[in-house]
Amino acid sequence: MTRAAIVSFQRRHGLAVDGVVGPQTRAAFGKRGRPAFGSRTMKRGDRGWDVAAMQYILARRGYPPGGIDAVLGPMTDTALRNFQRAYGLSSDGLAGPQTIAALRRGRASRGTPGGTTPVSGPVRLLRPVPGRIGDGFGAPREGGRTHTGVDFPVPSGTRVGAAGVGVTEFAGRNSRGYGNLVVIRHRLGYTTWYAHLSRITTWVGENVTGGTRIGYVGATGHATGPHLHFELRRNAVPIDPVPYLLAAVATRHTGGGVAARACPIRKPLVRYRKAPLDACKAKNLTRAR
């Protein structure tokens, strides 16, 4: 529920108008305002106000539950388990006291800039935006699909920088879930994908370096809220980008790296305008080597 909707509801019911769902506002919702968030351990199949509150928080933390419908169904269960794994909790799909506390606290145990995970692989990439990683690579999706990148849950309008030296190969609208999409070709057959952008500022053929501004975070395409969906592919096959990510953020031009001429535009292996989001099956995803 948006703040504007809450304010409108409070005005109609003669409540204190503050845009906050406190005890009085929740009571005015009647049975739809129960049970209170944290008053029980939630599990798959549960319904209620607390489930809706959890779905909202999961989406804000970067683990989209597929919608906020007050039903703990398969998508919400998957998002909850992914959240639990990222926060060092038992991934049992039960939202008990520890999970509730982690949802309220909002500090992950991994996936943050400056972590101690060593960078590996033949390329090194800057983080395209500041902040932690939400939904991770390989997270399950409906229909046996898997998440082909990582999500950075950052506010709409956050500046997005190129992760490294390359050439912009695609900059436009994708109709199959990515929304406004930028694809940059790097050396050795690697490409980075930046999806759900609110605005694109690069163009096809632009030579970029680490930190070149390519757009701004948004929620275009199939997105439950503002975030950056970031992918790394090699020869069109998605691979886990985390082992390649440095702690530094691509906030400005950094220079250096390989020459742009080492990243020529060639016939794309993917038709970017109609490439479906998270289309790969688990067996097609490649872990970093």
VEXLO-499418 format. One record per residue: x, y, z of N, C-alpha, C in turn; residue in one letter; residue number from 0. Coordinates in nm, 3 decimals, decimal comma. Layout:
BEGIN
      n_X      n_Y      n_Z     ca_X     ca_Y     ca_Z      c_X      c_Y      c_Z  r    k
        X        Y        Z        X        Y        Z        X        Y        Z  A  NUM
...
END
This chain:
BEGIN
      n_X      n_Y      n_Z     ca_X     ca_Y     ca_Z      c_X      c_Y      c_Z  r    k
    0,084   -0,118    0,000    0,000    0,000    0,000    0,089    0,124    0,000  M    0
    0,056    0,219   -0,086    0,137    0,339   -0,094    0,101    0,437    0,016  T    1
    0,190    0,531    0,040    0,164    0,632    0,143    0,040    0,714    0,108  R    2
    0,024    0,746   -0,022   -0,093    0,825   -0,063   -0,222    0,750   -0,033  A    3
   -0,223    0,619   -0,056   -0,343    0,540   -0,027   -0,371    0,536    0,122  A    4
   -0,266    0,525    0,203   -0,283    0,524    0,348   -0,341    0,657    0,396  I    5
   -0,287    0,767    0,345   -0,337    0,901    0,382   -0,484    0,915    0,345  V    6
   -0,520    0,870    0,225   -0,659    0,878    0,180   -0,750    0,795    0,270  S    7
   -0,705    0,676    0,309   -0,784    0,589    0,397   -0,803    0,656    0,533  F    8
   -0,695    0,713    0,586   -0,704    0,778    0,718   -0,800    0,896    0,715  Q    9
   -0,799    0,973    0,610   -0,890    1,086    0,600   -1,036    1,041    0,594  R   10
   -1,063    0,937    0,519   -1,200    0,888    0,505   -1,253    0,833    0,636  R   11
   -1,165    0,783    0,721   -1,208    0,722    0,846   -1,185    0,811    0,967  H   12
   -1,153    0,938    0,945   -1,138    1,032    1,055   -1,023    1,002    1,148  G   13
   -0,917    0,944    1,095   -0,800    0,911    1,176   -0,694    1,019    1,164  L   14
   -0,596    1,014    1,253   -0,481    1,105    1,241   -0,410    1,077    1,109  A   15
   -0,394    1,181    1,029   -0,336    1,164    0,895   -0,184    1,180    0,904  V   16
   -0,113    1,066    0,906    0,033    1,070    0,910    0,096    0,975    0,809  D   17
    0,013    0,900    0,735    0,068    0,809    0,635    0,134    0,686    0,692  G   18
    0,120    0,665    0,822    0,181    0,550    0,890    0,071    0,455    0,936  V   19
    0,091    0,327    0,910   -0,008    0,227    0,952    0,022    0,185    1,095  V   20
   -0,027    0,266    1,189   -0,012    0,235    1,330   -0,128    0,152    1,381  G   21
   -0,138    0,132    1,513   -0,243    0,048    1,571   -0,384    0,093    1,534  P   22
   -0,410    0,226    1,538   -0,545    0,274    1,508   -0,581    0,251    1,361  Q   23
   -0,489    0,279    1,273   -0,515    0,259    1,131   -0,534    0,111    1,101  T   24
   -0,451    0,028    1,161   -0,465   -0,116    1,138   -0,597   -0,167    1,191  R   25
   -0,641   -0,115    1,305   -0,770   -0,156    1,361   -0,884   -0,117    1,268  A   26
   -0,870   -0,001    1,202   -0,974    0,044    1,109   -0,985   -0,046    0,988  A   27
   -0,879   -0,117    0,956   -0,885   -0,212    0,845   -0,970   -0,333    0,878  F   28
   -1,001   -0,353    1,008   -1,079   -0,468    1,048   -0,998   -0,595    1,034  G   29
   -1,064   -0,700    0,985   -0,996   -0,830    0,972   -0,882   -0,824    0,871  K   30
   -0,889   -0,726    0,779   -0,781   -0,714    0,681   -0,653   -0,659    0,744  R   31
   -0,664   -0,602    0,864   -0,547   -0,549    0,933   -0,487   -0,645    1,033  G   32
   -0,528   -0,770    1,028   -0,476   -0,871    1,121   -0,423   -0,991    1,042  R   33
   -0,337   -1,068    1,102   -0,268   -1,045    1,231   -0,154   -0,945    1,216  P   34
   -0,108   -0,890    1,326   -0,001   -0,792    1,324    0,130   -0,858    1,281  A   35
    0,212   -0,782    1,212    0,342   -0,832    1,165    0,428   -0,871    1,284  F   36
    0,477   -0,995    1,284    0,561   -1,044    1,392    0,486   -1,115    1,502  G   37
    0,353   -1,124    1,491    0,274   -1,187    1,597    0,266   -1,339    1,584  S   38
    0,313   -1,392    1,471    0,311   -1,537    1,451    0,425   -1,576    1,357  R   39
    0,453   -1,705    1,351    0,548   -1,757    1,252    0,471   -1,785    1,124  T   40
    0,509   -1,717    1,018    0,440   -1,733    0,890    0,501   -1,847    0,810  M   41
    0,416   -1,918    0,739    0,460   -2,030    0,656    0,380   -2,030    0,527  K   42
    0,424   -2,112    0,433    0,358   -2,120    0,304    0,211   -2,156    0,320  R   43
    0,126   -2,082    0,251   -0,018   -2,101    0,259   -0,088   -2,003    0,350  G   44
   -0,012   -1,933    0,437   -0,072   -1,835    0,526   -0,120   -1,712    0,450  D   45
   -0,220   -1,646    0,505   -0,275   -1,523    0,450   -0,290   -1,421    0,561  R   46
   -0,287   -1,294    0,525   -0,312   -1,192    0,625   -0,228   -1,067    0,608  G   47
   -0,256   -0,973    0,696   -0,186   -0,845    0,694   -0,035   -0,863    0,710  W   48
    0,003   -0,954    0,800    0,146   -0,973    0,825    0,218   -1,028    0,702  D   49
    0,149   -1,112    0,624    0,209   -1,163    0,501    0,230   -1,050    0,401  V   50
    0,129   -0,962    0,390    0,143   -0,847    0,300    0,258   -0,757    0,343  A   51
    0,271   -0,737    0,475    0,380   -0,654    0,526    0,515   -0,718    0,493  A   52
    0,524   -0,850    0,507    0,648   -0,919    0,476    0,680   -0,908    0,327  M   53
    0,579   -0,923    0,242    0,600   -0,911    0,098    0,653   -0,773    0,062  Q   54
    0,598   -0,672    0,125    0,642   -0,535    0,099    0,789   -0,518    0,139  Y   55
    0,825   -0,568    0,257    0,962   -0,554    0,305    1,057   -0,635    0,218  I   56
    1,018   -0,756    0,179    1,103   -0,837    0,092    1,133   -0,764   -0,039  L   57
    1,030   -0,702   -0,096    1,050   -0,626   -0,220    1,146   -0,510   -0,199  A   58
    1,132   -0,441   -0,086    1,221   -0,329   -0,054    1,364   -0,376   -0,030  R   59
    1,380   -0,497    0,021    1,514   -0,550    0,049    1,580   -0,611   -0,075  R   60
    1,505   -0,617   -0,187    1,563   -0,669   -0,310    1,529   -0,814   -0,339  G   61
    1,423   -0,866   -0,276    1,380   -1,003   -0,298    1,233   -1,002   -0,340  Y   62
    1,205   -0,966   -0,466    1,066   -0,948   -0,510    0,983   -1,074   -0,496  P   63
    0,866   -1,065   -0,427    0,782   -1,182   -0,406    0,681   -1,205   -0,518  P   64
    0,687   -1,125   -0,624    0,595   -1,141   -0,735    0,469   -1,059   -0,723  G   65
    0,446   -0,999   -0,609    0,328   -0,916   -0,587    0,300   -0,905   -0,439  G   66
    0,215   -0,811   -0,402    0,177   -0,794   -0,261    0,028   -0,824   -0,253  I   67
   -0,003   -0,951   -0,227   -0,142   -0,996   -0,227   -0,184   -1,060   -0,095  D   68
   -0,098   -1,052    0,007   -0,127   -1,105    0,141   -0,139   -1,258    0,143  A   69
   -0,082   -1,324    0,043   -0,083   -1,471    0,037    0,060   -1,522    0,027  V   70
    0,099   -1,610    0,117    0,235   -1,665    0,114    0,235   -1,786    0,019  L   71
    0,242   -1,753   -0,111    0,242   -1,856   -0,214    0,382   -1,893   -0,257  G   72
    0,395   -1,962   -0,372    0,526   -2,011   -0,418    0,628   -1,901   -0,441  P   73
    0,588   -1,789   -0,503    0,684   -1,682   -0,530    0,733   -1,617   -0,402  M   74
    0,640   -1,593   -0,308    0,680   -1,534   -0,180    0,767   -1,631   -0,101  T   75
    0,734   -1,759   -0,107    0,815   -1,860   -0,038    0,958   -1,861   -0,092  D   76
    0,972   -1,853   -0,224    1,106   -1,849   -0,285    1,182   -1,724   -0,243  T   77
    1,114   -1,608   -0,247    1,179   -1,483   -0,207    1,222   -1,488   -0,061  A   78
    1,137   -1,547    0,025    1,168   -1,558    0,168    1,291   -1,646    0,190  L   79
    1,296   -1,760    0,122    1,410   -1,850    0,137    1,539   -1,787    0,086  R   80
    1,531   -1,713   -0,024    1,650   -1,642   -0,075    1,697   -1,538    0,025  N   81
    1,603   -1,466    0,085    1,637   -1,367    0,187    1,705   -1,435    0,306  F   82
    1,649   -1,545    0,352    1,706   -1,615    0,467    1,849   -1,661    0,439  Q   83
    1,873   -1,715    0,319    2,008   -1,759    0,285    2,106   -1,641    0,285  R   84
    2,063   -1,528    0,227    2,151   -1,411    0,218    2,183   -1,352    0,354  A   85
    2,091   -1,369    0,450    2,110   -1,311    0,582    2,162   -1,412    0,684  Y   86
    2,211   -1,526    0,633    2,273   -1,624    0,721    2,176   -1,697    0,811  G   87
    2,050   -1,708    0,771    1,949   -1,776    0,850    1,919   -1,913    0,790  L   88
    1,851   -1,996    0,866    1,808   -2,125    0,815    1,704   -2,104    0,705  S   89
    1,731   -2,156    0,586    1,642   -2,134    0,472    1,529   -2,236    0,474  S   90
    1,437   -2,218    0,570    1,329   -2,315    0,588    1,193   -2,263    0,544  D   91
    1,189   -2,137    0,499    1,061   -2,081    0,455    0,966   -2,046    0,568  G   92
    1,016   -2,048    0,691    0,935   -2,011    0,807    0,979   -1,873    0,856  L   93
    0,887   -1,780    0,856    0,919   -1,644    0,899    0,891   -1,631    1,048  A   94
    0,989   -1,678    1,128    0,979   -1,671    1,272    1,050   -1,548    1,327  G   95
    1,075   -1,545    1,458    1,134   -1,427    1,523    1,266   -1,381    1,461  P   96
    1,357   -1,474    1,430    1,486   -1,435    1,373    1,470   -1,373    1,235  Q   97
    1,385   -1,433    1,152    1,362   -1,379    1,018    1,293   -1,243    1,025  T   98
    1,195   -1,231    1,113    1,125   -1,103    1,130    1,223   -0,994    1,172  I   99
    1,313   -1,029    1,267    1,412   -0,931    1,314    1,504   -0,890    1,199  A  100
    1,545   -0,987    1,116    1,634   -0,955    1,003    1,561   -0,869    0,901  A  101
    1,434   -0,896    0,878    1,356   -0,813    0,785    1,348   -0,670    0,835  L  102
    1,327   -0,652    0,964    1,317   -0,518    1,020    1,453   -0,447    1,021  R  103
    1,558   -0,525    1,048    1,691   -0,466    1,060    1,748   -0,432    0,922  R  104
    1,734   -0,525    0,827    1,775   -0,498    0,689    1,923   -0,493    0,664  G  105
    2,002   -0,571    0,736    2,146   -0,576    0,710    2,185   -0,718    0,672  R  106
    2,230   -0,734    0,549    2,267   -0,867    0,500    2,404   -0,907    0,551  A  107
    2,427   -1,039    0,553    2,557   -1,089    0,598    2,653   -1,108    0,483  S  108
    2,605   -1,087    0,360    2,695   -1,100    0,245    2,642   -1,014    0,133  R  109
    2,719   -1,006    0,025    2,675   -0,934   -0,093    2,691   -0,784   -0,082  G  110
    2,774   -0,735    0,010    2,792   -0,592    0,026    2,926   -0,549   -0,026  T  111
    2,936   -0,422   -0,072    3,066   -0,374   -0,118    3,168   -0,383   -0,006  P  112
    3,289   -0,412   -0,044    3,396   -0,418    0,055    3,405   -0,551    0,125  G  113
    3,332   -0,653    0,073    3,338   -0,785    0,132    3,475   -0,848    0,112  G  114
    3,492   -0,964    0,172    3,622   -1,029    0,167    3,631   -1,136    0,061  T  115
    3,521   -1,159   -0,016    3,526   -1,261   -0,120    3,626   -1,221   -0,227  T  116
    3,725   -1,307   -0,257    3,825   -1,271   -0,357    3,765   -1,266   -0,496  P  117
    3,810   -1,170   -0,576    3,765   -1,158   -0,714    3,843   -1,256   -0,799  V  118
    3,771   -1,329   -0,885    3,835   -1,427   -0,970    3,787   -1,408   -1,113  S  119
    3,845   -1,484   -1,206    3,803   -1,477   -1,345    3,894   -1,386   -1,426  G  120
    3,883   -1,394   -1,559    3,972   -1,319   -1,649    3,937   -1,171   -1,662  P  121
    3,823   -1,128   -1,612    3,786   -0,986   -1,618    3,753   -0,938   -1,477  V  122
    3,769   -0,810   -1,455    3,735   -0,748   -1,329    3,631   -0,640   -1,357  R  123
    3,525   -0,636   -1,278    3,416   -0,543   -1,303    3,390   -0,456   -1,181  L  124
    3,363   -0,329   -1,207    3,317   -0,240   -1,102    3,169   -0,266   -1,076  L  125
    3,125   -0,235   -0,956    2,982   -0,245   -0,925    2,910   -0,128   -0,993  R  126
    2,803   -0,156   -1,067    2,739   -0,049   -1,145    2,666    0,055   -1,059  P  127
    2,628    0,017   -0,938    2,562    0,109   -0,845    2,612    0,077   -0,704  V  128
    2,602    0,171   -0,612    2,638    0,139   -0,474    2,530    0,054   -0,408  P  129
    2,566   -0,010   -0,299    2,467   -0,086   -0,224    2,489   -0,236   -0,232  G  130
    2,413   -0,306   -0,150    2,426   -0,451   -0,141    2,352   -0,519   -0,255  R  131
    2,373   -0,648   -0,266    2,303   -0,731   -0,364    2,181   -0,793   -0,296  I  132
    2,069   -0,787   -0,366    1,947   -0,848   -0,316    1,931   -0,989   -0,370  G  133
    1,835   -1,010   -0,459    1,814   -1,141   -0,519    1,938   -1,183   -0,597  D  134
    1,986   -1,304   -0,571    2,112   -1,348   -0,629    2,097   -1,428   -0,757  G  135
    2,210   -1,461   -0,814    2,216   -1,538   -0,938    2,167   -1,681   -0,914  F  136
    2,082   -1,730   -1,006    2,032   -1,866   -0,995    1,911   -1,883   -0,907  G  137
    1,857   -1,774   -0,850    1,738   -1,785   -0,767    1,622   -1,839   -0,851  A  138
    1,542   -1,930   -0,797    1,434   -1,990   -0,876    1,325   -1,891   -0,910  P  139
    1,267   -1,910   -1,027    1,155   -1,831   -1,074    1,043   -1,926   -1,116  R  140
    0,927   -1,872   -1,146    0,814   -1,953   -1,188    0,846   -2,028   -1,317  E  141
    0,782   -2,143   -1,333    0,796   -2,219   -1,457    0,930   -2,286   -1,475  G  142
    1,003   -2,310   -1,366    1,132   -2,376   -1,377    1,244   -2,286   -1,425  G  143
    1,216   -2,155   -1,436    1,319   -2,061   -1,480    1,407   -2,023   -1,361  R  144
    1,519   -1,959   -1,391    1,610   -1,915   -1,287    1,655   -1,772   -1,312  T  145
    1,692   -1,704   -1,205    1,737   -1,565   -1,213    1,873   -1,561   -1,282  H  146
    1,882   -1,489   -1,392    2,004   -1,490   -1,473    2,101   -1,378   -1,438  T  147
    2,077   -1,308   -1,328    2,169   -1,202   -1,287    2,158   -1,179   -1,138  G  148
    2,193   -1,059   -1,095    2,177   -1,018   -0,956    2,102   -0,886   -0,953  V  149
    2,030   -0,862   -0,846    1,954   -0,739   -0,831    2,017   -0,648   -0,726  D  150
    2,026   -0,520   -0,760    2,070   -0,418   -0,664    1,948   -0,335   -0,627  F  151
    1,893   -0,352   -0,506    1,774   -0,276   -0,466    1,811   -0,134   -0,422  P  152
    1,816   -0,044   -0,518    1,852    0,095   -0,491    1,740    0,185   -0,542  V  153
    1,732    0,309   -0,494    1,620    0,396   -0,530    1,616    0,432   -0,678  P  154
    1,495    0,460   -0,724    1,477    0,506   -0,861    1,555    0,636   -0,881  S  155
    1,620    0,648   -0,995    1,699    0,766   -1,025    1,846    0,753   -0,989  G  156
    1,884    0,642   -0,923    2,026    0,620   -0,891    2,107    0,609   -1,020  T  157
    2,220    0,677   -1,024    2,306    0,675   -1,142    2,366    0,538   -1,163  R  158
    2,365    0,490   -1,287    2,422    0,360   -1,322    2,547    0,382   -1,406  V  159
    2,660    0,321   -1,365    2,784    0,334   -1,438    2,823    0,205   -1,506  G  160
    2,890    0,216   -1,620    2,940    0,096   -1,688    3,036    0,022   -1,597  A  161
    3,030   -0,110   -1,599    3,113   -0,190   -1,509    3,257   -0,204   -1,556  A  162
    3,285   -0,165   -1,681    3,421   -0,176   -1,732    3,431   -0,122   -1,873  G  163
    3,550   -0,133   -1,929    3,577   -0,084   -2,064    3,502   -0,168   -2,167  V  164
    3,442   -0,102   -2,264    3,372   -0,175   -2,368    3,304   -0,082   -2,466  G  165
    3,211   -0,136   -2,540    3,133   -0,063   -2,639    2,986   -0,095   -2,617  V  166
    2,902    0,007   -2,616    2,759   -0,015   -2,602    2,706   -0,085   -2,727  T  167
    2,652   -0,203   -2,707    2,602   -0,283   -2,819    2,452   -0,271   -2,836  E  168
    2,381   -0,244   -2,726    2,236   -0,224   -2,733    2,196   -0,121   -2,630  F  169
    2,106   -0,032   -2,666    2,052    0,068   -2,574    1,911    0,099   -2,620  A  170
    1,813    0,036   -2,558    1,676    0,055   -2,602    1,578   -0,024   -2,519  G  171
    1,458   -0,035   -2,572    1,348   -0,101   -2,501    1,343   -0,249   -2,533  R  172
    1,334   -0,332   -2,430    1,314   -0,475   -2,445    1,169   -0,505   -2,408  N  173
    1,101   -0,584   -2,488    0,959   -0,609   -2,468    0,928   -0,737   -2,392  S  174
    1,032   -0,806   -2,344    1,009   -0,936   -2,280    1,048   -0,938   -2,133  R  175
    1,047   -0,821   -2,068    1,068   -0,820   -1,924    1,181   -0,732   -1,875  G  176
    1,283   -0,708   -1,959    1,397   -0,627   -1,916    1,364   -0,478   -1,911  Y  177
    1,261   -0,435   -1,984    1,231   -0,291   -1,989    1,339   -0,216   -2,063  G  178
    1,376   -0,099   -2,013    1,486   -0,023   -2,075    1,617   -0,093   -2,043  N  179
    1,686   -0,134   -2,148    1,801   -0,223   -2,134    1,923   -0,166   -2,205  L  180
    2,040   -0,179   -2,139    2,169   -0,147   -2,199    2,255   -0,272   -2,194  V  181
    2,320   -0,303   -2,306    2,414   -0,415   -2,312    2,548   -0,360   -2,358  V  182
    2,653   -0,389   -2,282    2,789   -0,344   -2,316    2,874   -0,466   -2,345  I  183
    2,943   -0,462   -2,460    3,033   -0,571   -2,496    3,173   -0,539   -2,446  R  184
    3,231   -0,633   -2,373    3,367   -0,622   -2,324    3,456   -0,720   -2,402  H  185
    3,577   -0,737   -2,359    3,668   -0,828   -2,429    3,636   -0,974   -2,395  R  186
    3,694   -1,065   -2,471    3,688   -1,209   -2,447    3,545   -1,265   -2,451  L  187
    3,456   -1,198   -2,521    3,321   -1,249   -2,536    3,227   -1,217   -2,420  G  188
    3,269   -1,131   -2,328    3,185   -1,096   -2,214    3,093   -0,978   -2,248  Y  189
    2,971   -0,982   -2,198    2,880   -0,868   -2,205    2,819   -0,846   -2,068  T  190
    2,789   -0,720   -2,037    2,715   -0,688   -1,915    2,581   -0,626   -1,954  T  191
    2,478   -0,664   -1,880    2,341   -0,620   -1,908    2,291   -0,538   -1,789  W  192
    2,223   -0,429   -1,818    2,171   -0,337   -1,716    2,022   -0,314   -1,748  Y  193
    1,933   -0,367   -1,664    1,791   -0,370   -1,700    1,704   -0,289   -1,604  A  194
    1,581   -0,265   -1,650    1,476   -0,192   -1,577    1,508   -0,043   -1,560  H  195
    1,594    0,012   -1,644    1,636    0,151   -1,629    1,518    0,246   -1,651  L  196
    1,518    0,357   -1,577    1,417    0,460   -1,599    1,452    0,546   -1,719  S  197
    1,582    0,564   -1,740    1,629    0,645   -1,853    1,765    0,594   -1,898  R  198
    1,787    0,594   -2,029    1,914    0,550   -2,088    1,990    0,672   -2,138  I  199
    2,119    0,681   -2,105    2,198    0,797   -2,146    2,313    0,760   -2,239  T  200
    2,332    0,631   -2,267    2,434    0,590   -2,362    2,370    0,562   -2,496  T  201
    2,449    0,529   -2,596    2,397    0,501   -2,730    2,481    0,391   -2,794  W  202
    2,422    0,324   -2,890    2,493    0,215   -2,958    2,618    0,268   -3,026  V  203
    2,730    0,204   -2,996    2,857    0,244   -3,053    2,941    0,332   -2,963  G  204
    2,886    0,375   -2,849    2,964    0,459   -2,757    3,075    0,375   -2,693  E  205
    3,198    0,427   -2,695    3,308    0,366   -2,622    3,298    0,407   -2,476  N  206
    3,289    0,310   -2,387    3,273    0,340   -2,245    3,392    0,286   -2,167  V  207
    3,415    0,346   -2,051    3,512    0,295   -1,956    3,440    0,272   -1,824  T  208
    3,508    0,212   -1,728    3,446    0,189   -1,599    3,400    0,320   -1,536  G  209
    3,271    0,332   -1,511    3,216    0,452   -1,451    3,143    0,543   -1,547  G  210
    3,152    0,519   -1,678    3,076    0,600   -1,773    2,927    0,588   -1,741  T  211
    2,860    0,700   -1,730    2,716    0,698   -1,701    2,641    0,640   -1,821  R  212
    2,559    0,539   -1,796    2,482    0,477   -1,904    2,331    0,490   -1,883  I  213
    2,289    0,533   -1,764    2,146    0,548   -1,738    2,117    0,564   -1,592  G  214
    1,988    0,550   -1,558    1,942    0,567   -1,420    1,848    0,453   -1,383  Y  215
    1,853    0,413   -1,257    1,771    0,302   -1,207    1,623    0,335   -1,218  V  216
    1,545    0,234   -1,252    1,400    0,250   -1,261    1,329    0,120   -1,230  G  217
    1,208    0,106   -1,285    1,127   -0,015   -1,263    1,053   -0,050   -1,391  A  218
    1,117   -0,029   -1,507    1,053   -0,062   -1,633    1,059   -0,212   -1,659  T  219
    0,969   -0,261   -1,744    0,965   -0,404   -1,770    0,898   -0,478   -1,656  G  220
    0,934   -0,604   -1,637    0,876   -0,686   -1,531    0,954   -0,663   -1,402  H  221
    0,917   -0,560   -1,330    0,984   -0,526   -1,204    0,878   -0,489   -1,101  A  222
    0,893   -0,542   -0,979    0,797   -0,512   -0,874    0,829   -0,381   -0,803  T  223
    0,943   -0,324   -0,830    0,984   -0,198   -0,769    1,118   -0,156   -0,826  G  224
    1,164   -0,036   -0,792    1,292    0,013   -0,847    1,409   -0,075   -0,804  P  225
    1,487   -0,117   -0,900    1,612   -0,189   -0,874    1,686   -0,203   -1,006  H  226
    1,815   -0,235   -0,996    1,895   -0,262   -1,114    1,915   -0,412   -1,126  L  227
    1,871   -0,469   -1,237    1,899   -0,608   -1,269    2,027   -0,609   -1,352  H  228
    2,131   -0,675   -1,300    2,263   -0,672   -1,362    2,304   -0,814   -1,400  F  229
    2,344   -0,832   -1,525    2,387   -0,963   -1,572    2,528   -0,958   -1,630  E  230
    2,596   -1,069   -1,619    2,722   -1,091   -1,689    2,705   -1,216   -1,775  L  231
    2,737   -1,202   -1,903    2,727   -1,317   -1,994    2,858   -1,337   -2,068  R  232
    2,884   -1,462   -2,100    2,998   -1,492   -2,186    2,947   -1,574   -2,303  R  233
    2,967   -1,521   -2,423    2,912   -1,583   -2,544    2,762   -1,609   -2,529  N  234
    2,693   -1,509   -2,472    2,548   -1,506   -2,456    2,496   -1,593   -2,342  A  235
    2,582   -1,668   -2,273    2,538   -1,755   -2,164    2,556   -1,682   -2,030  V  236
    2,449   -1,670   -1,950    2,460   -1,601   -1,821    2,553   -1,675   -1,725  P  237
    2,638   -1,599   -1,655    2,723   -1,656   -1,551    2,712   -1,568   -1,428  I  238
    2,747   -1,623   -1,315    2,737   -1,550   -1,188    2,834   -1,432   -1,188  D  239
    2,786   -1,308   -1,178    2,878   -1,194   -1,183    2,952   -1,166   -1,053  P  240
    2,903   -1,221   -0,942    2,959   -1,184   -0,811    3,109   -1,210   -0,801  V  241
    3,162   -1,325   -0,847    3,307   -1,347   -0,835    3,391   -1,249   -0,915  P  242
    3,330   -1,177   -1,008    3,403   -1,084   -1,092    3,396   -0,940   -1,040  Y  243
    3,309   -0,916   -0,940    3,284   -0,780   -0,894    3,388   -0,733   -0,793  L  244
    3,445   -0,617   -0,819    3,534   -0,552   -0,724    3,451   -0,481   -0,618  L  245
    3,516   -0,434   -0,512    3,446   -0,359   -0,409    3,413   -0,218   -0,455  A  246
    3,491   -0,166   -0,552    3,471   -0,028   -0,598    3,344   -0,016   -0,680  A  247
    3,282    0,102   -0,672    3,159    0,130   -0,744    3,189    0,219   -0,864  V  248
    3,122    0,193   -0,975    3,144    0,269   -1,099    3,071    0,403   -1,093  A  249
    3,121    0,493   -1,012    3,053    0,621   -0,993    3,109    0,731   -1,081  T  250
    3,223    0,708   -1,144    3,281    0,810   -1,230    3,375    0,742   -1,327  R  251
    3,424    0,818   -1,427    3,521    0,761   -1,520    3,647    0,721   -1,446  H  252
    3,693    0,600   -1,469    3,813    0,553   -1,400    3,933    0,540   -1,492  T  253
    3,907    0,529   -1,623    4,018    0,514   -1,718    4,084    0,378   -1,705  G  254
    4,191    0,358   -1,780    4,264    0,233   -1,773    4,190    0,119   -1,840  G  255
    4,233   -0,004   -1,814    4,170   -0,119   -1,873    4,214   -0,140   -2,017  G  256
    4,146   -0,232   -2,084    4,181   -0,261   -2,223    4,127   -0,151   -2,313  V  257
    4,187   -0,139   -2,430    4,142   -0,037   -2,525    4,004   -0,073   -2,578  A  258
    3,925    0,029   -2,609    3,790    0,006   -2,659    3,791   -0,072   -2,790  A  259
    3,899   -0,060   -2,867    3,905   -0,132   -2,995    3,911   -0,283   -2,974  R  260
    3,942   -0,325   -2,851    3,943   -0,468   -2,822    3,802   -0,522   -2,799  A  261
    3,703   -0,434   -2,802    3,564   -0,473   -2,778    3,478   -0,433   -2,898  C  262
    3,505   -0,486   -3,015    3,431   -0,443   -3,134    3,287   -0,489   -3,130  P  263
    3,198   -0,407   -3,189    3,060   -0,449   -3,205    3,055   -0,555   -3,314  I  264
    2,994   -0,666   -3,285    2,978   -0,769   -3,386    2,834   -0,817   -3,383  R  265
    2,800   -0,905   -3,472    2,662   -0,951   -3,480    2,620   -1,010   -3,345  K  266
    2,517   -0,953   -3,282    2,478   -1,000   -3,150    2,436   -1,146   -3,150  P  267
    2,472   -1,218   -3,044    2,430   -1,355   -3,029    2,288   -1,363   -2,973  L  268
    2,237   -1,252   -2,924    2,104   -1,245   -2,866    2,029   -1,131   -2,933  V  269
    1,904   -1,152   -2,964    1,821   -1,042   -3,015    1,769   -0,965   -2,894  R  270
    1,835   -0,858   -2,867    1,814   -0,789   -2,739    1,672   -0,736   -2,721  Y  271
    1,608   -0,691   -2,827    1,475   -0,632   -2,810    1,372   -0,733   -2,762  R  272
    1,392   -0,860   -2,794    1,293   -0,960   -2,758    1,351   -1,071   -2,671  K  273
    1,469   -1,048   -2,614    1,526   -1,148   -2,523    1,442   -1,154   -2,396  A  274
    1,389   -1,271   -2,357    1,304   -1,280   -2,239    1,384   -1,277   -2,109  P  275
    1,331   -1,207   -2,011    1,395   -1,196   -1,879    1,395   -1,332   -1,810  L  276
    1,509   -1,369   -1,750    1,522   -1,492   -1,671    1,471   -1,613   -1,750  D  277
    1,509   -1,621   -1,878    1,456   -1,727   -1,964    1,532   -1,857   -1,953  A  278
    1,651   -1,856   -1,895    1,735   -1,976   -1,893    1,688   -2,075   -1,788  C  279
    1,696   -2,201   -1,822    1,673   -2,307   -1,724    1,800   -2,323   -1,642  K  280
    1,788   -2,384   -1,527    1,903   -2,396   -1,436    2,020   -2,466   -1,503  A  281
    1,993   -2,567   -1,587    2,102   -2,642   -1,648    2,181   -2,559   -1,748  K  282
    2,123   -2,447   -1,792    2,192   -2,363   -1,891    2,280   -2,257   -1,827  N  283
    2,268   -2,239   -1,697    2,347   -2,136   -1,630    2,485   -2,189   -1,598  L  284
    2,582   -2,103   -1,614    2,722   -2,141   -1,594    2,781   -2,069   -1,475  T  285
    2,833   -2,144   -1,382    2,902   -2,082   -1,269    3,040   -2,036   -1,311  R  286
    3,093   -1,939   -1,239    3,227   -1,886   -1,271    3,331   -1,996   -1,256  A  287
    3,427   -1,996   -1,347    3,537   -2,093   -1,340    3,670   -2,020   -1,326  R  288
END
